[in-house]
Amino acid sequence: MEQNEDSVKRRHGQKASGRNEFVILLLGDDPGFRVALADILREDGHDVHEFEHPAKLPSLHKLGHVDILITDYSFGHGEDGLQLSIRFNSAHPGKPAILLTALADDVYEDRLVHLNFLRLLNKPLRYEVLHELLHDTVA
């Protein structure tokens, strides 16, 4: 079967236009922040599936293809973003996760140092930093 350049680009996470496109699972309990970030990611060409809380997620094994998880650290109750990231890594081995927090300090970084699939980003978030991390982490 002959493959054209567009089909090869799509298979490697690029649109025919040359823009990268990742399937992103986004979780955050602040609807304003989550929706705004999802909109920006979509404008950048990504396919974003957003949820308010880990309890509202379908089974991680049933999600289908996901390139990366972006999640808040704290949800106020129940599973936190770190626990979700570890569960995500079990369901999607080798896929990275980005943990967003306004509470980043050395204690968090010490807990995460052994989790090589996980990256920590501080809030307030600069989209340029997230964009660069996405492309460095997933690509």
N, C-alpha and C positions, 0 to 999 in steps of 0.2 A: 504494500500500500504506500503510495507516494505521500510524503508530508510536505506541506508548504510552510513557509517561514512563519505565518501567523499561528498555525497549529503547534509548531515547536515553541514559539514564545508563550502561548497559553499554557502548555505543559510545564514550562519552567517559571510560571508565575508572572508572566508579562502579558499585557494586553497587546493586541496587534499594533496599537499606537506607540508601543515602547514603554508605556508607563507600567510600573510594577503593580501587581494586584495580589493581595494576600487575603485569605479568609481569616477574619479576626473574631474571636469570642471576647466580648467586652462586658465586664461586670462593674457596676457602681451603684451605690444606694442613693446618691445625690442625682435626681433626675436632670437637673439643669446641666451639671457637669457631664454626665453620661451622654445625654442627647447631643450636646454641643460637640463633644469629642467624636461621637459616632458620625455626626454630619461632616466634620472636617476630614475624618478618615475616608468617608465615602467620596467626598469631593476629590480626594487624593487617589481615588480609583480602587479602593479596597471594598471587599464584601464584609459587612459588619453585622454580627448577630449579637444583640444587646439584651442583657438581663439585669434586673434590679438587685437580685440577691442569689447566692448559690442555691438556696432552697427552691428557687423557681426554675432552675436549670433542668432540662431533661437529662437522662443518663448520659454521661460524657461519652460512653461507647456508642450511643445512638446519634450523636451529633453529626456524624459523617466527617468529611475532610475539614480540618481546622489547621491553619498554619501557625497561629500564635494566640495565646491568652493574654489579655490586658485586664488587670483587675485591681480594684481598691484593696488596701490591706485590711481595713476595718469596716465591718458591716453592722456593728452595734450589738448583734446577737447571732448565735449560731456559728457556723463555719466561717473562719476568716480567710482572707486572700491567700495567706501562706498555705493553709491546709488545702484550699481549693487548688492551688498551684501544684502541690505534691500529688493530689488526686488526678489532676489533669495530666501530669507527666506519666503517671501509671497507665492512663487510658490512651495517651498519645506520646509514646516514648520518642525522645529526641526532639520534640517540638518545644520551643522556648515559651517562657512566660515573663511578663513584665508586671511588676508589683508597684502600684502607685500609692504613695503615702505622704501625709503632711507631718508624720511623726518620725521620719527617718533619723536615726542616730547610730552610734557605734554598736549598740545592743542589737538592733535589727540586722545590721551588716554582719555581725558575728554569727547570728543564727543562719544567715543565708550563704555564707562563704562556701560551704560544702555542696550547695545546690547549684551546679554549674549550668543548669538550664534556665536559671532565674536571674532576672535583672531588676534592680530597684531604682525607681525614679521618684524624686521628691516633688511634691506640690508646693507652690503653684507650678504647673507644668508649662514648659515652653514646647510648642509643637515641633519646632525645628530639632530639638533634642530627641523627642520621641520618634520623629521621622527618621533621623539618622540611626537611632538604635534599632528601629524596625528593620531597616535595610541591612544593617550590619549583623543582626541577630538571625533573621530568617533567611537571608540570601546565602 
